Amino acid sequence: MKTKLHTINQRVLMLSLLLAAALPVSAYDFMANGIAYNINEDGKTVTVTQNVQYYPNYSGDIVIPSAVYNSNNGVHYSVTEIDRLAFYACREMTSVNLPSTLVQIGQSAFSYCSGLGEIAIPASVQTIGQGAFQGCTSLVSIELPSNLTELNNNLFMSCSSLSVVRLPQYLKHIHSCVFDGCSSLTKIIIPDSVESIGNDAFRNCFNLEEITMGESLKNIDREVFTSSCSNLRHIKWNTVDFQGFDNEDYNPFHIVNFVNNCITNFEFGRKVKTIPDYICRQFTALTSISIPNSVTKIGKEAFAVCTGVTTINIPGAVTEIGESAFEGCSQLTSIFSSINDLHSTTCDVSAFNQANTSTCTLYVPKGTLSNYQTTAPWSEFLNIVELEPGDTNLDGTVTSADITTLYDQLLGAYNAATITCDVNGDGLVTAADVTTLYNIILGNEPESHEWVDLGLPSGTLWATMNIGASSPEECGDYFAWGETTPKSVYDWTTYSWSKGSVSTLTKYCENSSFGFNGFVDYKTELDPEDDAAAANWGGEWRMPSVEQVQELVENCSGQWTTLNGVYGRLFTGSNGATLFLPVTGERYGSELKYTNDGMYWLRTLKPTYSWSAYHLYVGSWTANWYDDWYYRSTGLTVRAVRVSQ
């Protein structure tokens, strides 16, 4: 009997130990204003922890201070961490205000806080544990700190109300099941910094319609979406050098599309160099394939069995077209090839297998007809036509009728092939193509820098990209105000128009308090030779004035959005034309700062304070020019303007 009791007691003790290990630890060092804290090993900081043994009782609006006083020992501590399970299942908690001193949020810290509808995570947070917000079914939106590099497993799993997520700009890894069950999520933008996306990251995102893939993606799991993402329609693929999938079954887009046949638009970014193997294989809902001018390689079976596709454009930079790249595209009616030198391009003989080469028209650059007619597999096409630059309506001549076609395309009244309406070859169809087409018809030299007419009262035309940029979403070069070349260090010691400080200005000074030895010249606008736009682009180009920026902001609607994965503000004019200004930040010293904002120099000095000049600020909530100024020695970007002729 004694042996049996001894055995039973051992089992009970073991069970108790296992239960104790499974339950959260309830001990804490002290309480302050109803919140429990543990003192960290450094003796200077504390961690927020649970305040009861089994069922947490935090409720309502919780405010966690940056510093807390321990009445037991009379010491103030900085709050730096939230412990694992600290607020686990606090269903009556509605909001949390986190301190700017916070560095870490532990595993499952807010899991199943089903009443939590609002939480702002401070920029100081560097790590967030797995499942930290799992089951927060009332959480609608969240913005994550920019220095967060990983989203751990199950982070927002089953957050069924989550519809708006802004991911960190330095994020590298999205792990498994991060957004699994986020059924209200309709759109997600993967930052350019992300390198990998884990298994089931977007499983059960039933209403996800659009996803943008960033530039640096190297590894993407085959079951990122699964067939449950039945509303996925639009893919924006910005990944620069992704080499492809082992086969179509390892393509996560193929898995969801194979079951639902849902993807109708697959858009490639303007920096993409390689179209990966199998990327759009058997996407039968696609009707056209547009490949950006940056692409040099089209992978194996990249667009095979896209039976709904009728139009394909192949840019001139392409040097390799893989095996069966367009095989089975049986409904093709037109292919636009811009390849001039077929001898420098390798095109597999199976590239166009099962395409109807007897009825499909192959449009080729002027002067290359004979080369296409004698080079396989291009020679299989019976209808090969040389395309005249500017022939937007494909009637064989370039006349004013082509301008009408281009205008109809811009207004959405006509569905001409994008490659014919992209007259200037920048990969876009914009008002700049109208100018190029006019110049072709009139025999003028084309404008070397693109601009957009927003229908502004003054007739001011805005450049489509920054000085030094090659696309509208790029930052381009940074300039100190009044300097015309970029440099590595931006401060008063390197500034051209001072003797090393704000009070030693040698040009553009209307207040003797800031001039070197009382210098004043009363210049309030930059001379052309000191204007970064005029000096770099010449002609009629200038940095904008206060009046021109005021006109832009007051006469155009503004929207915070993305272009090829880059955040910025999109201005839309009364005529429907658009202008995108990306986030750029500012350079001071050798560092780039405030990279979530866009800041652009104006050519106008700030009155009274001669050490500063106006700039245009664009952010997620506003666009502003008045009372927005910067030290002249700071490096900002420049978007040029000119007056309509």
C-alpha positions as CSV (number, residue, x, y, z in Angstrom):
1,M,0.0,0.0,0.0
2,K,2.8,2.3,0.8
3,T,4.4,1.6,-2.5
4,K,1.1,2.4,-4.4
5,L,0.7,5.7,-2.5
6,H,4.2,6.6,-3.1
7,T,3.8,5.9,-6.8
8,I,0.6,8.0,-6.9
9,N,2.2,10.8,-5.1
10,Q,5.0,10.8,-7.6
11,R,2.6,11.0,-10.5
12,V,0.6,13.8,-8.9
13,L,3.8,15.7,-8.2
14,M,5.0,15.2,-11.8
15,L,1.6,16.4,-13.2
16,S,1.7,19.5,-11.0
17,L,5.2,20.3,-12.2
18,L,4.0,19.9,-15.8
19,L,1.0,22.2,-15.2
20,A,3.2,24.8,-13.5
21,A,5.6,24.8,-16.4
22,A,2.7,25.3,-18.8
23,L,1.2,28.2,-17.0
24,P,2.6,31.7,-17.1
25,V,4.8,32.9,-14.3
26,S,2.8,35.2,-12.0
27,A,5.6,36.7,-9.9
28,Y,6.4,40.4,-10.4
29,D,8.7,42.8,-8.6
30,F,6.3,45.7,-8.2
31,M,3.1,47.3,-9.3
32,A,2.6,50.9,-10.5
33,N,-0.8,52.3,-11.6
34,G,-2.2,48.8,-12.0
35,I,0.6,47.5,-14.2
36,A,3.0,44.8,-13.1
37,Y,6.8,45.1,-13.7
38,N,9.9,43.0,-13.4
39,I,13.2,44.7,-12.9
40,N,15.8,43.7,-15.6
41,E,19.3,42.6,-14.9
42,D,20.8,46.0,-15.7
43,G,19.0,47.4,-12.7
44,K,17.9,50.4,-14.7
45,T,15.1,49.1,-16.9
46,V,11.9,47.1,-16.4
47,T,9.7,44.7,-18.3
48,V,5.9,44.8,-18.3
49,T,4.6,41.5,-17.1
50,Q,1.4,39.7,-16.0
51,N,-0.3,40.8,-12.9
52,V,-2.3,37.6,-11.9
53,Q,-1.5,34.0,-12.0
54,Y,-4.0,32.5,-14.4
55,Y,-6.3,35.1,-15.9
56,P,-5.0,38.6,-16.7
57,N,-7.3,41.4,-15.7
58,Y,-6.1,44.3,-17.8
59,S,-9.0,46.1,-19.4
60,G,-10.0,49.4,-21.1
61,D,-7.4,51.8,-22.3
62,I,-3.9,51.0,-21.1
63,V,-1.1,53.5,-21.0
64,I,2.4,52.2,-20.4
65,P,4.7,55.1,-19.4
66,S,8.3,55.5,-20.7
67,A,9.5,55.7,-17.0
68,V,7.9,54.2,-13.9
69,Y,8.5,54.8,-10.2
70,N,8.9,51.8,-7.8
71,S,7.5,53.0,-4.4
72,N,9.1,50.0,-2.7
73,N,12.7,51.2,-3.2
74,G,12.2,54.8,-4.4
75,V,13.8,54.1,-7.8
76,H,12.7,55.3,-11.3
77,Y,13.1,52.8,-14.2
78,S,12.9,53.1,-17.9
79,V,10.3,50.7,-19.5
80,T,12.0,48.8,-22.4
81,E,10.2,45.5,-22.8
82,I,6.8,43.7,-22.7
83,D,7.1,40.2,-21.5
84,R,5.7,37.1,-23.3
85,L,2.0,36.6,-22.6
86,A,2.0,39.9,-20.6
87,F,-1.5,40.8,-21.9
88,Y,-2.6,37.4,-23.1
89,A,-6.3,37.1,-23.6
90,C,-7.2,40.5,-22.1
91,R,-10.4,40.5,-24.0
92,E,-11.7,43.7,-22.4
93,M,-8.6,45.8,-23.2
94,T,-9.5,48.2,-26.0
95,S,-6.3,50.2,-26.7
96,V,-2.7,50.3,-25.6
97,N,-0.4,53.4,-25.6
98,L,3.2,52.2,-25.8
99,P,6.2,54.3,-24.7
100,S,9.0,55.5,-27.0
101,T,11.5,53.7,-24.8
102,L,10.2,50.3,-25.7
103,V,12.6,48.0,-27.5
104,Q,11.0,44.5,-27.4
105,I,7.5,43.0,-27.5
106,G,7.5,39.4,-26.3
107,Q,5.9,36.2,-27.8
108,S,2.1,36.2,-27.6
109,A,2.2,39.5,-25.6
110,F,-1.2,40.6,-26.9
111,S,-2.5,37.3,-28.2
112,Y,-6.3,37.0,-28.2
113,C,-6.9,40.5,-27.0
114,S,-10.1,40.4,-29.0
115,G,-11.2,43.9,-27.9
116,L,-8.0,45.6,-28.9
117,G,-8.9,47.9,-31.7
118,E,-6.0,50.4,-31.6
119,I,-2.3,50.1,-30.9
120,A,0.6,52.3,-32.1
121,I,4.0,50.6,-32.1
122,P,6.8,53.1,-31.4
123,A,9.8,53.4,-33.8
124,S,12.1,52.3,-30.9
125,V,10.8,48.7,-31.1
126,Q,13.4,46.3,-32.6
127,T,11.8,42.9,-32.2
128,I,8.3,41.5,-31.9
129,G,7.9,37.9,-30.8
130,Q,5.9,35.3,-32.7
131,G,2.1,35.4,-32.3
132,A,2.3,38.8,-30.5
133,F,-1.0,39.9,-31.9
134,Q,-2.5,36.6,-32.9
135,G,-6.3,36.5,-32.5
136,C,-6.7,40.3,-32.1
137,T,-10.0,40.2,-34.0
138,S,-10.8,43.9,-33.5
139,L,-7.5,45.2,-34.8
140,V,-8.2,47.1,-38.0
141,S,-4.9,48.7,-39.0
142,I,-1.3,48.8,-37.8
143,E,2.0,50.5,-38.8
144,L,5.1,48.7,-37.9
145,P,8.4,50.5,-37.0
146,S,10.9,51.0,-39.8
147,N,13.8,49.3,-38.2
148,L,12.0,46.0,-37.7
149,T,13.7,43.3,-39.8
150,E,11.6,40.2,-39.2
151,L,7.9,39.4,-38.8
152,N,7.9,36.3,-36.7
153,N,5.6,33.3,-37.1
154,N,1.8,33.8,-36.6
155,L,2.3,37.5,-35.8
156,F,-1.1,38.6,-37.0
157,M,-2.7,35.2,-37.4
158,S,-6.5,35.3,-37.2
159,C,-6.7,39.1,-37.0
160,S,-9.9,38.9,-39.0
161,S,-10.6,42.7,-39.0
162,L,-7.1,43.7,-40.1
163,S,-7.4,45.6,-43.4
164,V,-4.5,48.1,-43.5
165,V,-0.9,47.1,-42.8
166,R,2.2,49.2,-43.6
167,L,5.2,47.0,-43.5
168,P,8.7,48.3,-42.3
169,Q,11.0,49.7,-45.0
170,Y,14.0,47.6,-43.7
171,L,12.1,44.4,-43.3
172,K,14.0,41.3,-44.5
173,H,12.0,38.2,-43.6
174,I,8.2,37.4,-43.4
175,H,8.0,34.1,-41.6
176,S,5.3,31.4,-41.6
177,C,1.6,32.2,-41.1
178,V,2.2,35.9,-40.3
179,F,-1.1,37.0,-42.0
180,D,-2.9,33.6,-41.9
181,G,-6.6,34.2,-41.5
182,C,-6.5,38.0,-42.0
183,S,-9.7,37.8,-44.0
184,S,-10.2,41.6,-44.3
185,L,-6.9,42.2,-45.9
186,T,-7.4,43.3,-49.5
187,K,-4.0,44.7,-50.5
188,I,-0.4,44.3,-49.3
189,I,2.8,45.9,-50.4
190,I,6.0,43.9,-49.7
191,P,8.9,46.4,-49.2
192,D,11.9,46.3,-51.5
193,S,14.1,45.1,-48.6
194,V,12.3,41.8,-48.1
195,E,14.3,38.7,-49.0
196,S,12.0,35.8,-48.0
197,I,8.4,35.0,-47.4
198,G,7.5,31.9,-45.4
199,N,5.0,29.1,-45.6
200,D,1.3,30.0,-45.4
201,A,2.1,33.7,-44.8
202,F,-1.1,34.7,-46.5
203,R,-3.2,31.5,-46.1
204,N,-6.9,32.1,-45.7
205,C,-6.7,35.7,-46.8
206,F,-10.0,35.2,-48.5
207,N,-10.4,38.9,-49.7
208,L,-6.8,39.6,-50.7
209,E,-7.0,41.1,-54.2
210,E,-3.6,42.7,-54.8
211,I,-0.1,42.1,-53.7
212,T,3.1,43.9,-54.6
213,M,6.4,42.0,-54.4
214,G,9.6,44.0,-53.6
215,E,12.9,44.2,-55.4
216,S,15.1,42.0,-53.2
217,L,13.0,38.8,-52.9
218,K,15.1,35.7,-53.2
219,N,13.1,32.9,-51.5
220,I,9.3,32.5,-51.6
221,D,7.6,29.4,-50.2
222,R,5.4,27.4,-52.5
223,E,2.4,27.7,-50.2
224,V,2.5,31.4,-49.4
225,F,-1.1,31.8,-50.5
226,T,-2.7,28.4,-51.0
227,S,-6.0,28.0,-52.8
228,S,-8.0,29.8,-50.1
229,C,-6.8,33.2,-51.6
230,S,-9.6,32.9,-54.2
231,N,-9.9,36.7,-54.8
232,L,-6.3,37.3,-55.7
233,R,-6.5,39.3,-59.0
234,H,-3.5,41.6,-59.3
235,I,0.2,40.8,-58.9
236,K,2.9,43.5,-59.1
237,W,6.2,41.8,-59.4
238,N,9.2,44.2,-58.8
239,T,11.8,41.6,-58.0
240,V,14.9,42.4,-59.9
241,D,16.9,39.2,-60.3
242,F,14.7,36.4,-59.1
243,Q,15.8,33.4,-61.1
244,G,12.7,31.3,-61.1
245,F,11.0,28.3,-59.6
246,D,12.0,24.6,-59.9
247,N,8.8,23.9,-61.7
248,E,5.2,25.3,-61.9
249,D,4.1,23.5,-58.7
250,Y,6.6,25.5,-56.7
251,N,5.2,28.8,-57.9
252,P,2.9,30.1,-55.1
253,F,0.9,32.1,-57.6
254,H,0.3,28.9,-59.7
255,I,-1.1,27.1,-56.7
256,V,-3.8,29.7,-56.0
257,N,-4.5,30.4,-59.7
258,F,-4.6,26.7,-60.7
259,V,-7.6,26.1,-58.5
260,N,-9.4,29.5,-58.9
261,N,-8.2,30.8,-62.2
262,C,-8.3,34.2,-60.5
263,I,-5.2,36.2,-61.6
264,T,-6.2,38.6,-64.3
265,N,-3.3,41.1,-64.2
266,F,0.4,40.3,-63.7
267,E,2.4,43.5,-63.8
268,F,6.2,43.6,-63.9
269,G,8.1,46.5,-62.3
270,R,10.3,48.8,-64.3
271,K,13.5,47.5,-62.7
272,V,12.9,43.8,-63.3
273,K,15.7,42.2,-65.3
274,T,14.6,38.6,-65.4
275,I,11.2,37.2,-66.0
276,P,11.4,34.0,-63.8
277,D,10.8,30.5,-65.1
278,Y,7.2,29.4,-64.8
279,I,6.1,32.7,-63.3
280,C,2.8,33.0,-65.2
281,R,2.4,29.5,-66.6
282,Q,-1.2,28.5,-67.3
283,F,-2.6,31.9,-66.2
284,T,-5.5,31.6,-68.6
285,A,-7.3,34.7,-67.3
286,L,-4.5,37.0,-68.6
287,T,-5.3,38.8,-71.8
288,S,-2.1,40.7,-72.5
289,I,1.6,40.5,-71.4
290,S,3.5,43.7,-71.0
291,I,7.2,43.3,-70.3
292,P,9.2,46.4,-69.1
293,N,12.2,47.8,-71.0
294,S,14.6,46.7,-68.2
295,V,14.1,43.0,-68.9
296,T,17.0,41.1,-70.5
297,K,15.9,37.5,-70.0
298,I,12.5,35.8,-70.3
299,G,12.6,32.4,-68.5
300,K,11.6,28.9,-69.3
301,E,7.8,28.5,-69.7
302,A,7.3,31.9,-68.2
303,F,4.0,32.5,-70.1
304,A,3.3,29.0,-71.4
305,V,-0.3,28.0,-71.8
306,C,-1.6,31.5,-71.2
307,T,-4.4,30.7,-73.6
308,G,-6.3,34.0,-73.1
309,V,-3.3,36.2,-74.1
310,T,-3.8,38.0,-77.4
311,T,-0.9,40.6,-77.2
312,I,2.7,40.4,-76.2
313,N,5.4,43.1,-76.2
314,I,9.1,42.1,-76.1
315,P,11.5,44.9,-75.2
316,G,14.7,45.6,-77.2
317,A,17.0,44.8,-74.2
318,V,16.0,41.2,-74.2
319,T,19.0,38.9,-75.0
320,E,17.5,35.5,-74.0
321,I,14.1,33.9,-74.4
322,G,13.9,30.5,-72.7
323,E,12.5,27.2,-73.7
324,S,8.7,27.2,-74.4
325,A,8.5,30.7,-73.0
326,F,5.2,31.4,-74.9
327,E,4.3,27.9,-75.8
328,G,0.5,27.2,-76.0
329,C,-0.5,30.9,-76.3
330,S,-3.0,29.8,-78.9
331,Q,-5.0,33.1,-79.0
332,L,-2.1,35.4,-79.9
333,T,-3.1,38.0,-82.5
334,S,-0.1,40.3,-82.2
335,I,3.5,40.3,-80.9
336,F,5.5,43.6,-80.7
337,S,9.2,43.0,-80.7
338,S,11.7,45.9,-80.2
339,I,14.7,43.7,-80.6
340,N,17.0,45.3,-83.2
341,D,19.9,42.8,-83.2
342,L,18.7,39.2,-83.4
343,H,22.3,38.0,-83.5
344,S,22.7,39.2,-79.9
345,T,19.5,37.4,-78.7
346,T,19.2,33.7,-78.0
347,C,15.6,32.6,-78.6
348,D,14.8,28.9,-78.1
349,V,13.2,27.3,-81.1
350,S,10.3,26.1,-78.9
351,A,9.5,29.7,-77.6
352,F,6.3,30.0,-79.7
353,N,5.3,26.4,-80.0
354,Q,1.5,26.0,-80.6
355,A,1.1,29.7,-81.3
356,N,-0.9,30.4,-84.4
357,T,2.0,31.7,-86.5
358,S,-0.2,31.9,-89.6
359,T,-2.6,34.5,-88.2
360,C,-0.6,36.3,-85.5
361,T,1.1,39.5,-86.7
362,L,4.7,40.0,-85.6
363,Y,5.6,43.8,-85.5
364,V,9.3,44.5,-85.6
365,P,11.5,47.6,-85.6
366,K,11.9,49.5,-88.9
367,G,14.8,48.1,-91.0
368,T,14.8,44.6,-89.4
369,L,12.2,42.8,-91.5
370,S,14.7,40.6,-93.5
371,N,16.5,39.5,-90.3
372,Y,13.3,38.4,-88.7
373,Q,12.2,36.6,-91.9
374,T,15.4,34.5,-91.9
375,T,15.9,33.8,-88.2
376,A,14.2,31.0,-86.3
377,P,11.8,30.9,-84.6
378,W,10.7,34.3,-85.7
379,S,10.7,33.2,-89.3
380,E,7.7,30.9,-88.5
381,F,5.4,33.9,-88.5
382,L,3.8,34.5,-91.9
383,N,2.8,38.1,-91.1
384,I,5.9,40.2,-90.2
385,V,5.4,44.0,-90.3
386,E,7.9,46.7,-89.7
387,L,6.6,49.2,-87.2
388,E,7.1,52.9,-87.8
389,P,7.9,54.8,-84.6
390,G,4.8,56.8,-83.6
391,D,2.4,54.7,-85.6
392,T,0.0,54.2,-82.7
393,N,-2.9,53.1,-84.8
394,L,-0.9,50.7,-86.9
395,D,-2.0,52.0,-90.3
396,G,1.6,52.1,-91.6
397,T,2.0,55.9,-91.5
398,V,2.6,58.5,-88.8
399,T,0.0,61.3,-89.0
400,S,-2.2,63.4,-86.8
401,A,-4.5,60.4,-86.7
402,D,-1.9,58.8,-84.4
403,I,-2.2,61.7,-82.0
404,T,-5.9,61.1,-81.8
405,T,-5.3,57.5,-81.1
406,L,-2.8,58.4,-78.4
407,Y,-5.2,60.8,-76.7
408,D,-8.0,58.2,-76.8
409,Q,-5.6,55.8,-75.1
410,L,-4.7,58.3,-72.4
411,L,-8.4,59.0,-71.8
412,G,-9.3,55.3,-71.6
413,A,-11.5,55.5,-74.7
414,Y,-9.3,53.2,-76.8
415,N,-7.3,50.1,-76.1
416,A,-4.3,50.4,-78.4
417,A,-1.3,48.2,-77.8
418,T,0.8,49.9,-75.0
419,I,4.0,49.4,-77.0
420,T,2.7,51.5,-79.9
421,C,1.5,54.3,-77.6
422,D,4.7,54.3,-75.6
423,V,6.2,56.6,-78.2
424,N,9.2,57.7,-76.1
425,G,10.0,54.2,-75.0
426,D,9.9,54.8,-71.2
427,G,7.6,51.9,-70.5
428,L,4.6,54.2,-69.7
429,V,1.9,55.8,-71.7
430,T,1.7,59.4,-70.5
431,A,1.3,63.0,-71.8
432,A,5.1,62.9,-72.5
433,D,4.4,60.5,-75.4
434,V,2.2,63.2,-77.0
435,T,5.1,65.6,-77.0
436,T,7.4,63.0,-78.5
437,L,4.8,62.1,-81.2
438,Y,4.4,65.8,-82.1
439,N,8.1,66.1,-82.5
440,I,8.2,63.0,-84.8
441,I,5.5,64.5,-87.0
442,L,7.1,67.9,-87.0
443,G,10.6,66.6,-87.4
444,N,11.8,68.2,-84.2
445,E,14.5,66.9,-81.9
446,P,12.8,65.1,-79.1
447,E,12.8,66.6,-75.5
448,S,15.5,64.7,-73.5
449,H,13.6,65.0,-70.2
450,E,10.0,64.0,-69.8
451,W,7.3,66.2,-68.3
452,V,3.6,66.1,-67.6
453,D,1.0,68.8,-68.2
454,L,-1.4,68.8,-65.2
455,G,-3.6,71.5,-66.6
456,L,-2.3,74.1,-64.2
457,P,-3.5,77.8,-64.8
458,S,0.1,79.1,-65.3
459,G,0.9,76.4,-67.8
460,T,3.7,75.0,-65.7
461,L,5.0,71.6,-66.7
462,W,6.4,69.3,-64.1
463,A,9.2,66.8,-64.8
464,T,8.1,63.2,-64.4
465,M,11.2,62.2,-62.3
466,N,13.8,63.8,-60.0
467,I,17.2,65.2,-61.2
468,G,19.5,62.2,-61.4
469,A,16.7,59.6,-61.3
470,S,15.9,57.1,-64.1
471,S,12.3,56.5,-63.1
472,P,9.5,58.4,-61.3
473,E,9.9,56.4,-58.1
474,E,13.6,56.9,-57.7
475,C,15.1,59.5,-55.4
476,G,17.8,60.7,-57.7
477,D,20.5,63.1,-56.6
478,Y,20.7,65.2,-53.5
479,F,21.8,68.9,-53.6
480,A,22.5,71.5,-51.0
481,W,20.4,74.6,-51.8
482,G,22.3,76.7,-54.4
483,E,24.7,73.9,-55.3
484,T,24.5,72.0,-58.6
485,T,26.4,68.8,-57.9
486,P,25.8,66.0,-55.4
487,K,28.4,65.2,-52.7
488,S,29.1,62.8,-49.9
489,V,28.9,65.2,-46.9
490,Y,26.2,67.9,-46.4
491,D,26.9,70.4,-43.7
492,W,28.0,74.0,-43.3
493,T,31.7,73.1,-43.6
494,T,31.1,71.8,-47.1
495,Y,28.6,74.4,-48.2
496,S,29.6,76.6,-51.2
497,W,27.9,79.8,-50.1
498,S,29.2,80.3,-46.5
499,K,32.4,80.4,-44.6
500,G,31.4,77.3,-42.5
501,S,28.3,78.4,-40.5
502,V,24.8,79.8,-40.7
503,S,26.1,83.4,-39.9
504,T,28.8,83.5,-42.6
505,L,26.8,83.5,-45.8
506,T,28.5,84.8,-48.9
507,K,25.6,84.7,-51.4
508,Y,21.8,84.9,-51.2
509,C,21.5,86.9,-48.1
510,E,19.0,89.6,-47.2
511,N,19.7,89.8,-43.5
512,S,23.1,91.2,-42.4
513,S,23.0,89.1,-39.2
514,F,23.7,86.0,-41.3
515,G,26.1,87.4,-43.8
516,F,29.9,87.1,-43.6
517,N,31.1,90.4,-42.1
518,G,27.5,91.8,-42.6
519,F,27.3,90.8,-46.2
520,V,23.9,91.2,-48.0
521,D,22.9,90.9,-51.7
522,Y,19.1,90.8,-51.2
523,K,18.9,87.8,-53.6
524,T,15.8,85.7,-52.7
525,E,15.8,83.4,-55.7
526,L,18.5,81.2,-57.2
527,D,20.4,82.4,-60.3
528,P,20.2,79.9,-63.1
529,E,23.9,79.0,-62.7
530,D,23.1,78.0,-59.0
531,D,19.9,76.2,-59.8
532,A,20.3,72.4,-59.9
533,A,17.6,72.0,-62.5
534,A,18.9,74.6,-64.9
535,A,22.5,73.6,-64.4
536,N,21.9,69.9,-65.0
537,W,19.1,69.9,-67.5
538,G,19.5,73.3,-69.2
539,G,16.9,74.8,-71.5
540,E,13.8,76.1,-69.7
541,W,14.1,73.8,-66.7
542,R,14.2,75.4,-63.2
543,M,13.7,74.5,-59.6
544,P,10.1,75.4,-58.7
545,S,9.1,78.6,-57.0
546,V,6.8,79.0,-54.0
547,E,4.0,80.1,-56.3
548,Q,4.4,77.1,-58.6
549,V,4.3,74.7,-55.7
550,Q,1.3,76.5,-54.2
551,E,-0.4,76.1,-57.6
552,L,0.4,72.4,-57.7
553,V,-1.0,71.7,-54.2
554,E,-4.1,73.8,-54.6
555,N,-5.1,72.7,-58.1
556,C,-4.4,69.0,-57.9
557,S,-5.9,66.3,-55.7
558,G,-3.3,64.3,-53.7
559,Q,-3.2,60.7,-52.8
560,W,-0.7,58.8,-50.6
561,T,0.1,55.6,-52.6
562,T,2.9,53.5,-54.1
563,L,4.7,53.2,-57.4
564,N,6.6,50.0,-58.0
565,G,6.7,49.5,-54.2
566,V,7.8,53.0,-53.3
567,Y,5.6,55.2,-51.2
568,G,4.9,58.8,-52.3
569,R,2.2,61.3,-53.1
570,L,0.3,61.1,-56.4
571,F,-1.0,64.5,-57.7
572,T,-3.8,64.4,-60.2
573,G,-4.6,67.4,-62.3
574,S,-7.9,68.6,-63.6
575,N,-7.1,67.0,-66.9
576,G,-6.6,63.6,-65.3
577,A,-2.8,63.7,-65.8
578,T,-0.7,62.5,-62.8
579,L,2.6,63.4,-61.1
580,F,4.3,61.0,-58.6
581,L,6.6,62.4,-55.9
582,P,8.3,59.6,-53.9
583,V,9.6,59.6,-50.4
584,T,13.2,60.8,-50.4
585,G,14.3,61.9,-47.0
586,E,17.2,64.4,-46.5
587,R,20.9,64.1,-46.2
588,Y,22.8,65.8,-43.4
589,G,26.4,65.0,-42.8
590,S,26.8,61.6,-44.5
591,E,23.5,60.1,-43.3
592,L,20.2,59.8,-45.0
593,K,17.3,60.6,-42.6
594,Y,13.5,60.9,-42.5
595,T,13.1,58.4,-45.3
596,N,9.4,58.1,-44.9
597,D,8.9,61.6,-46.2
598,G,9.5,63.4,-49.4
599,M,11.4,66.7,-49.4
600,Y,12.1,68.8,-52.4
601,W,14.0,72.1,-52.7
602,L,12.3,75.2,-54.0
603,R,14.4,78.0,-55.6
604,T,13.1,80.6,-53.1
605,L,14.9,81.8,-49.9
606,K,13.0,81.9,-46.6
607,P,12.4,85.6,-45.7
608,T,14.4,87.0,-42.8
609,Y,16.1,83.7,-42.1
610,S,18.6,83.7,-44.9
611,W,20.3,80.5,-43.8
612,S,17.2,78.6,-44.9
613,A,15.1,78.0,-48.0
614,Y,11.7,76.7,-48.7
615,H,11.0,73.1,-49.7
616,L,8.0,71.1,-50.7
617,Y,7.1,68.4,-48.1
618,V,5.0,65.4,-49.1
619,G,3.9,62.9,-46.5
620,S,1.2,60.4,-45.8
621,W,-1.2,63.1,-44.5
622,T,-0.3,66.3,-46.3
623,A,1.6,68.2,-48.9
624,N,3.0,71.5,-47.6
625,W,5.2,74.4,-48.7
626,Y,4.5,77.3,-46.4
627,D,6.5,77.4,-43.2
628,D,8.4,74.4,-44.4
629,W,12.1,75.3,-44.7
630,Y,15.4,73.6,-44.3
631,Y,19.0,74.6,-43.6
632,R,20.5,75.5,-47.0
633,S,23.4,73.1,-46.3
634,T,21.1,70.1,-46.2
635,G,20.9,67.7,-49.1
636,L,17.4,67.5,-50.6
637,T,16.1,66.2,-53.9
638,V,14.9,68.4,-56.8
639,R,11.9,68.0,-59.1
640,A,12.2,70.4,-62.0
641,V,9.6,72.6,-63.7
642,R,9.2,74.5,-67.0
643,V,6.7,76.8,-68.5
644,S,4.4,75.5,-71.2
645,Q,5.2,76.8,-74.7
